[in-house]
């Protein structure tokens, strides 16, 4: 018997045996790229399950064998009237997520991307495929490609608040990770902020939108406005640690250390083992006139939480250096270097203490080691310049100080020390220019 007649006979037998609503199950195979995928029929004739990948590809126009068509060829009749889907078949969010997950599990990411791009080509105004494709790029470590997908959706006029929010979120995440050039950063962050403002036109902002707006404004240098946004986010969701840390950082940026300390103390009451909370607390303490017992207690707690964390020893060294206990500070800086041998901060801090102790050669060695770890650190270059001036090594001092002012044009001490050097050398015009620039920057930075 020919194959098609055999198939028709099987269908007829099943149809005869199951004339009620709950019929038997017939599995046929649809072929695509040499693979078979089972298609499920229910009812006397039944309809394929939308979970089946072959149906998904057929709805996108791919060449597959349609099992339902075979049944019609055999003269079968359905006892049910199919309901037309009003939604876009095969390109709805749940179907795409399920299909993409299956391809990811099989390690076939290129196929998942291809499927999603076909959905976008066929339904360019539907947000689901853009969202799933962007999420796929993010999950595979390609956030910039995710941004490009969302940006394409916005450019094509896709009306989706979620896509606008996610676009802003990705931009600000990339900005925070330093993925944009200094020339691109303001434009892209401004784009993110405008997207967030457009969301506010539709509804009142939630805590997430306030937080993202704060990040955007902070990047743009609008610090007070950023503080207000972070405060609004935290007020709406007081238990969110990220919001508390963002607000504390903004307060520190505005030099409002008393408010930052008050906030961080509240965070520590709720999260007594939070390293970041103690870290930020100590940092603000070191910039205020708080009594030593308060700071020393916070430093001790910070070191106890993680005795292997180099930054904790760095802050502890800063505390003891500020108190004038240089030997104890030096021991903590040695711990930083021991835990993190490539830490320029440890060598720089140690070199500064040695300089205060009059150990000029040891300080020079420590600072040169710091430069090996970070050749563009202006503070290290200035400290070396001061040593060279003491040693009357004028050429070396000028080279170090000019490098410092090139890497950080607003560095006060770089210009002051250059002015001092030029005055000693009798180059009065150069000295005047450097010292005038020093005074101007000093006024601006107050």
JOSUL-V231720 format. One record per residue. N is the residue number from 1. RES is the residue in one small letter. PHI is phi in radians with two decimals (999 if undefined). OMEGA is omega in radians with two decimals (NA if undefined). Layout:
{{N & RES & PHI & OMEGA} {N & RES & PHI & OMEGA}}
This chain:
{{1 & x & 999 & 3.12} {2 & x & -1.05 & -3.05} {3 & x & -1.06 & -3.08} {4 & x & -1.17 & 3.12} {5 & x & -1.23 & 3.08} {6 & x & -1.05 & 3.11} {7 & x & -1.08 & -3.14} {8 & x & -1.11 & -3.14} {9 & x & -1.12 & 3.13} {10 & x & -1.07 & 3.14} {11 & x & -1.10 & -3.11} {12 & x & -1.12 & -3.14} {13 & x & -1.08 & 3.14} {14 & x & -1.09 & 3.13} {15 & x & -1.13 & -3.13} {16 & x & -1.20 & -3.10} {17 & x & -1.37 & -3.03} {18 & x & -2.28 & -3.11} {19 & x & -1.60 & 3.13} {20 & x & -1.48 & -3.12} {21 & x & -1.20 & -3.11} {22 & x & -1.71 & -3.07} {23 & x & -1.60 & 3.10} {24 & x & -1.25 & -3.05} {25 & x & -1.99 & 3.12} {26 & x & -2.03 & 3.09} {27 & x & -1.91 & 3.02} {28 & x & -1.98 & 3.14} {29 & x & -2.06 & 3.01} {30 & x & -1.88 & -2.99} {31 & x & -1.95 & 3.06} {32 & x & -2.68 & 3.13} {33 & x & 0.94 & 3.05} {34 & x & 1.31 & -3.13} {35 & x & -2.01 & 3.04} {36 & x & -1.91 & 3.09} {37 & x & -2.24 & -3.12} {38 & x & -1.18 & 3.06} {39 & x & -1.98 & -3.02} {40 & x & -1.70 & 3.05} {41 & x & -1.99 & 3.07} {42 & x & -2.23 & -3.03} {43 & x & 1.41 & -3.10} {44 & x & -1.08 & 3.03} {45 & x & -1.87 & 3.02} {46 & x & 1.38 & 3.12} {47 & x & -2.30 & -3.11} {48 & x & -1.07 & 3.08} {49 & x & -1.24 & 3.13} {50 & x & -1.25 & 3.09} {51 & x & -1.36 & -3.07} {52 & x & -1.39 & -3.07} {53 & x & -1.15 & -3.13} {54 & x & -1.09 & 3.11} {55 & x & -1.13 & 3.13} {56 & x & -1.01 & -3.11} {57 & x & -1.20 & 3.13} {58 & x & -1.14 & -3.14} {59 & x & -1.19 & 3.06} {60 & x & -1.56 & 3.08} {61 & x & 1.62 & 3.13} {62 & x & -1.38 & -3.14} {63 & x & -1.31 & 3.05} {64 & x & -2.35 & 3.05} {65 & x & -1.34 & -3.13} {66 & x & -1.68 & -3.10} {67 & x & -1.03 & -3.13} {68 & x & -1.11 & 3.10} {69 & x & -1.08 & 3.10} {70 & x & -1.07 & -3.13} {71 & x & -1.11 & 3.12} {72 & x & -1.13 & 3.11} {73 & x & -1.06 & -3.13} {74 & x & -1.39 & 3.10} {75 & x & 1.56 & -3.14} {76 & x & -1.24 & 3.10} {77 & x & -2.29 & -3.14} {78 & x & -1.44 & 3.06} {79 & x & -1.51 & -3.13} {80 & x & -2.11 & 3.04} {81 & x & -1.66 & -3.09} {82 & x & -1.14 & 3.09} {83 & x & -1.60 & 3.12} {84 & x & -1.24 & 3.07} {85 & x & -1.39 & 3.08} {86 & x & -1.40 & -3.14} {87 & x & -1.40 & -3.11} {88 & x & -1.31 & -3.01} {89 & x & -1.10 & 3.05} {90 & x & 1.39 & -3.08} {91 & x & -2.05 & 3.07} {92 & x & -1.48 & -2.95} {93 & x & -0.98 & -3.07} {94 & x & -1.10 & -3.13} {95 & x & -1.12 & -3.14} {96 & x & -1.15 & -3.14} {97 & x & -1.07 & 3.14} {98 & x & -1.10 & -3.11} {99 & x & -1.15 & 3.14} {100 & x & -1.09 & 3.11} {101 & x & -1.06 & 3.14} {102 & x & -1.13 & 3.12} {103 & x & -1.16 & 3.11} {104 & x & -1.10 & 3.14} {105 & x & -1.07 & 3.14} {106 & x & -1.46 & 3.14} {107 & x & 1.32 & -3.08} {108 & x & -1.87 & -3.06} {109 & x & -1.19 & -3.12} {110 & x & -1.08 & 3.12} {111 & x & -1.22 & 3.10} {112 & x & -1.06 & 3.12} {113 & x & -1.09 & -3.14} {114 & x & -1.07 & 3.13} {115 & x & -1.06 & -3.11} {116 & x & -1.17 & 3.12} {117 & x & -1.15 & 3.07} {118 & x & -1.14 & 3.09} {119 & x & -1.07 & -3.13} {120 & x & -1.12 & 3.12} {121 & x & -1.10 & -3.08} {122 & x & -1.40 & -3.12} {123 & x & -2.22 & -3.06} {124 & x & -1.17 & 3.14} {125 & x & -1.80 & -3.10} {126 & x & -1.71 & -3.05} {127 & x & -1.26 & -2.98} {128 & x & -1.03 & -3.08} {129 & x & -1.15 & 3.09} {130 & x & -1.03 & -3.09} {131 & x & -1.10 & -3.08} {132 & x & -1.17 & 3.11} {133 & x & -1.13 & 3.12} {134 & x & -1.11 & 3.12} {135 & x & -1.09 & 3.11} {136 & x & -1.09 & 3.11} {137 & x & -1.11 & 3.13} {138 & x & -1.14 & -3.12} {139 & x & -1.14 & 3.14} {140 & x & -1.73 & 3.04} {141 & x & 1.29 & 3.13} {142 & x & -2.20 & -3.05} {143 & x & -1.11 & -3.12} {144 & x & -1.19 & 3.07} {145 & x & -1.14 & 3.07} {146 & x & -1.09 & 3.09} {147 & x & -1.03 & -3.13} {148 & x & -1.08 & 3.11} {149 & x & -1.12 & 3.14} {150 & x & -1.10 & -3.14} {151 & x & -1.11 & 3.10} {152 & x & -1.09 & 3.12} {153 & x & -1.08 & 3.14} {154 & x & -1.14 & -3.14} {155 & x & -1.11 & 3.13} {156 & x & -1.51 & 3.06} {157 & x & 1.44 & 3.11} {158 & x & -1.15 & -3.08} {159 & x & -1.64 & -3.13} {160 & x & -2.54 & 3.08} {161 & x & -1.01 & -3.12} {162 & x & -1.11 & -3.14} {163 & x & -1.14 & 3.10} {164 & x & -1.11 & 3.13} {165 & x & -1.10 & -3.09} {166 & x & -1.15 & 3.10} {167 & x & -1.09 & 3.11} {168 & x & -1.07 & -3.12} {169 & x & -1.08 & -3.13} {170 & x & -1.18 & 3.13} {171 & x & -0.98 & -3.08} {172 & x & -1.23 & 3.04} {173 & x & -1.14 & 3.11} {174 & x & -1.16 & 3.12} {175 & x & -1.11 & 3.14} {176 & x & -1.12 & -3.14} {177 & x & -1.53 & 3.11} {178 & x & 1.24 & -3.08} {179 & x & -1.53 & 3.14} {180 & x & -1.88 & 3.05} {181 & x & -1.26 & -3.12} {182 & x & -1.10 & 3.13} {183 & x & -1.37 & -3.12} {184 & x & -1.43 & -2.98} {185 & x & -0.98 & -3.09} {186 & x & -1.05 & -3.12} {187 & x & -1.12 & -3.08} {188 & x & -1.24 & 3.12} {189 & x & -1.17 & 3.07} {190 & x & -1.09 & 3.08} {191 & x & -1.05 & 3.12} {192 & x & -1.07 & -3.12} {193 & x & -1.13 & 3.12} {194 & x & -1.13 & 3.08} {195 & x & -1.09 & 3.13} {196 & x & -1.16 & 3.09} {197 & x & -1.13 & 3.13} {198 & x & -1.15 & 3.09} {199 & x & -1.17 & -3.11} {200 & x & -1.23 & 3.11} {201 & x & -1.19 & -3.11} {202 & x & -1.50 & -3.12} {203 & x & -2.74 & 3.13} {204 & x & -1.10 & -3.09} {205 & x & -1.17 & 3.04} {206 & x & -1.65 & -3.07} {207 & x & -1.11 & -3.12} {208 & x & -1.11 & -3.13} {209 & x & -1.17 & 3.07} {210 & x & -1.03 & -3.11} {211 & x & -1.13 & 3.12} {212 & x & -1.12 & 3.10} {213 & x & -1.08 & 3.09} {214 & x & -1.08 & 3.11} {215 & x & -1.09 & 3.14} {216 & x & -1.09 & -3.11} {217 & x & -1.14 & 3.10} {218 & x & -1.12 & 3.09} {219 & x & -1.08 & -3.09} {220 & x & -1.49 & 3.10} {221 & x & 1.42 & 3.11} {222 & x & -1.65 & -2.89} {223 & x & -1.19 & -3.13} {224 & x & -1.19 & 3.09} {225 & x & -1.11 & 3.10} {226 & x & -1.10 & 3.12} {227 & x & -1.02 & -3.14} {228 & x & -1.12 & 3.12} {229 & x & -1.16 & 3.12} {230 & x & -1.10 & 3.13} {231 & x & -1.12 & 3.11} {232 & x & -1.14 & 3.11} {233 & x & -1.08 & -3.12} {234 & x & -1.20 & 3.11} {235 & x & -1.12 & -3.14} {236 & x & -1.34 & -3.12} {237 & x & -2.45 & -3.02} {238 & x & -1.13 & -3.08} {239 & x & -1.58 & -3.09} {240 & x & -1.44 & -3.10} {241 & x & -1.15 & -3.13} {242 & x & -1.04 & 3.14} {243 & x & -1.12 & 3.13} {244 & x & -1.11 & 3.14} {245 & x & -1.19 & 3.11} {246 & x & -1.08 & 3.13} {247 & x & -1.17 & -3.14} {248 & x & -1.11 & 3.11} {249 & x & -1.11 & -3.13} {250 & x & -1.17 & 3.08} {251 & x & -1.10 & 3.10} {252 & x & -1.15 & 3.11} {253 & x & -1.10 & 3.11} {254 & x & -1.50 & -3.11} {255 & x & 1.10 & 3.07} {256 & x & -1.68 & -2.98} {257 & x & -1.22 & 3.13} {258 & x & -1.09 & 3.11} {259 & x & -1.18 & 3.11} {260 & x & -1.11 & 3.13} {261 & x & -1.09 & 3.14} {262 & x & -1.05 & 3.13} {263 & x & -1.13 & -3.07} {264 & x & -1.20 & 3.06} {265 & x & -1.12 & 3.08} {266 & x & -1.16 & 3.11} {267 & x & -1.08 & -3.10} {268 & x & -1.17 & 3.07} {269 & x & -1.05 & 3.14} {270 & x & -1.39 & -3.06} {271 & x & -2.29 & -3.02} {272 & x & -1.15 & 3.13} {273 & x & -1.88 & -3.12} {274 & x & -1.41 & 3.10} {275 & x & -1.07 & -3.08} {276 & x & -1.12 & 3.13} {277 & x & -1.11 & 3.12} {278 & x & -1.16 & 3.12} {279 & x & -1.02 & -3.12} {280 & x & -1.18 & 3.12} {281 & x & -1.10 & 3.13} {282 & x & -1.07 & -3.12} {283 & x & -1.04 & 3.11} {284 & x & -1.25 & 3.09} {285 & x & -0.96 & -3.07} {286 & x & -1.16 & -3.13} {287 & x & -1.89 & 3.09} {288 & x & -2.24 & 3.12} {289 & x & -1.75 & 3.11} {290 & x & -1.05 & -3.13} {291 & x & -1.17 & -3.11} {292 & x & -0.95 & -3.12} {293 & x & -1.02 & 3.11} {294 & x & -1.06 & -3.09} {295 & x & -1.20 & -3.09} {296 & x & -1.09 & 3.10} {297 & x & -1.13 & 3.13} {298 & x & -1.16 & 3.11} {299 & x & -1.09 & 3.13} {300 & x & -1.07 & 3.11} {301 & x & -1.12 & 3.14} {302 & x & -1.09 & 3.13} {303 & x & -1.18 & -3.11} {304 & x & -1.22 & -3.10} {305 & x & -1.14 & 3.11} {306 & x & -2.68 & -3.10} {307 & x & -1.21 & -3.11} {308 & x & -1.85 & -3.07} {309 & x & -1.66 & -3.02} {310 & x & -1.16 & -3.09} {311 & x & -1.12 & 3.11} {312 & x & -1.09 & 3.11} {313 & x & -1.21 & 3.10} {314 & x & -1.10 & 3.10} {315 & x & -1.14 & 3.10} {316 & x & -1.10 & 3.09} {317 & x & -1.08 & 3.09} {318 & x & -1.02 & -3.12} {319 & x & -1.09 & -3.08} {320 & x & -1.23 & 3.06} {321 & x & -1.12 & 3.13} {322 & x & -1.11 & 3.13} {323 & x & -1.47 & 3.13} {324 & x & 1.58 & 3.12} {325 & x & -1.58 & -2.99} {326 & x & -1.21 & 3.13} {327 & x & -1.12 & 3.14} {328 & x & -1.17 & 3.09} {329 & x & -1.05 & -3.13} {330 & x & -1.06 & 3.13} {331 & x & -1.09 & 3.12} {332 & x & -1.20 & 3.09} {333 & x & -1.20 & 3.03} {334 & x & -1.09 & 3.10} {335 & x & -1.13 & 3.09} {336 & x & -1.04 & -3.11} {337 & x & -1.12 & 3.14} {338 & x & -1.12 & -3.12} {339 & x & -1.34 & -3.08} {340 & x & -2.45 & -3.04} {341 & x & -1.05 & -3.13} {342 & x & -1.68 & -3.10} {343 & x & -1.43 & 3.10} {344 & x & -1.15 & -3.11} {345 & x & -1.11 & 3.13} {346 & x & -1.11 & 3.13} {347 & x & -1.15 & -3.14} {348 & x & -1.10 & -3.12} {349 & x & -1.11 & 3.13} {350 & x & -1.13 & 3.12} {351 & x & -1.09 & 3.11} {352 & x & -1.11 & 3.14} {353 & x & -1.13 & 3.13} {354 & x & -1.09 & 3.10} {355 & x & -1.13 & 3.11} {356 & x & -1.16 & -3.14} {357 & x & -1.46 & 3.14} {358 & x & 1.41 & 3.14} {359 & x & -1.57 & -2.95} {360 & x & -1.11 & -3.09} {361 & x & -1.15 & 3.10} {362 & x & -1.13 & 3.13} {363 & x & -1.12 & 3.11} {364 & x & -1.05 & 3.14} {365 & x & -1.11 & 3.13} {366 & x & -1.14 & -3.11} {367 & x & -1.23 & 3.06} {368 & x & -1.13 & 3.08} {369 & x & -1.15 & 3.09} {370 & x & -1.10 & 3.12} {371 & x & -1.16 & 3.07} {372 & x & -1.08 & -3.13} {373 & x & -1.43 & -3.13} {374 & x & -2.66 & -3.02} {375 & x & -1.30 & -3.06} {376 & x & -1.89 & -3.10} {377 & x & -1.44 & -3.01} {378 & x & -1.10 & -3.12} {379 & x & -1.07 & 3.12} {380 & x & -1.12 & -3.14} {381 & x & -1.11 & 3.11} {382 & x & -1.14 & 3.13} {383 & x & -1.06 & 3.08} {384 & x & -1.14 & 3.10} {385 & x & -1.02 & 3.11} {386 & x & -1.11 & 3.13} {387 & x & -1.10 & -3.13} {388 & x & -1.13 & 3.07} {389 & x & -1.12 & 3.09} {390 & x & -1.08 & -3.09} {391 & x & -1.55 & -3.12} {392 & x & 1.07 & 3.04} {393 & x & -1.59 & -2.95} {394 & x & -1.14 & -3.10} {395 & x & -1.08 & 3.14} {396 & x & -1.16 & 3.14} {397 & x & -1.12 & -3.13} {398 & x & -1.08 & 3.14} {399 & x & -1.06 & -3.12} {400 & x & -1.15 & -3.09} {401 & x & -1.26 & 3.07} {402 & x & -1.14 & 3.08} {403 & x & -1.11 & 3.13} {404 & x & -1.08 & -3.12} {405 & x & -1.21 & 3.08} {406 & x & -1.28 & -3.14} {407 & x & -1.27 & 3.13} {408 & x & -2.42 & -3.06} {409 & x & -1.07 & -3.13} {410 & x & -1.73 & -3.10} {411 & x & -1.32 & -3.06} {412 & x & -1.04 & -3.04} {413 & x & -1.18 & 3.11} {414 & x & -1.06 & -3.13} {415 & x & -1.27 & 3.14} {416 & x & -1.12 & -3.13} {417 & x & -1.18 & 3.06} {418 & x & -1.14 & 3.09} {419 & x & -1.05 & 3.12} {420 & x & -1.10 & -3.13} {421 & x & -1.07 & -3.09} {422 & x & -1.15 & 3.12} {423 & x & -1.14 & 3.10} {424 & x & -1.10 & -3.11} {425 & x & -1.49 & 3.13} {426 & x & 1.42 & 3.11} {427 & x & -1.59 & -2.93} {428 & x & -1.20 & 3.14} {429 & x & -1.16 & 3.08} {430 & x & -1.08 & -3.14} {431 & x & -1.09 & -3.12} {432 & x & -1.08 & -3.11} {433 & x & -1.10 & -3.12} {434 & x & -1.18 & -3.11} {435 & x & -1.26 & 3.05} {436 & x & -1.15 & 3.10} {437 & x & -1.12 & 3.09} {438 & x & -1.03 & -3.12} {439 & x & -1.14 & 3.13} {440 & x & -1.11 & 3.13} {441 & x & -1.13 & 3.14} {442 & x & -1.08 & 3.11} {443 & x & -1.16 & -3.12} {444 & x & -1.14 & -3.04} {445 & x & -1.58 & 3.10} {446 & x & -1.27 & NA}}
